[in-house]
Every structure is written in structure tokens, then in C-alpha cells.
Amino acid sequence: MDDHSFDPDFHPSDHVLFNFIVQDIDEAYEFVQSKGITIIREIE
């Protein structure tokens, strides 16, 4: 995803912009971690 680091006028949203619907949230969380993706916020 584009972090818009090149755009000084960009201001990120304070709201969730998308989510993933999965059968097993723990399995999905582990999958994301296994890919080395930085998790910004924990599961709510």
C-alpha cells in the first residue's frame, strides 16, 4: 500500500479504511505476521 510519503499534503485517516473478513482471525493474524508485515494496531 502507498504510504504517501512523497505527498506533504496527505493526512492519514483516523478511521479504519478496510478490513478482512476471515473464518479464523488468529490464523489470519499469524499469516500476516509470517509475511513480515508491520501490524500497526492490534485486533479489536
LINNOR-V107681 format. One record per pair of residues at least 12 apart in sequence whose C-alpha atoms are under 8 Angstrom apart, sorted by sequence separation. I is the first residue (numbers start at 1). J is the second residue. If there is no record, write none. Layout:
# LINNOR-V107681
i=I j=J
i=I j=J
This chain:
# LINNOR-V107681
none
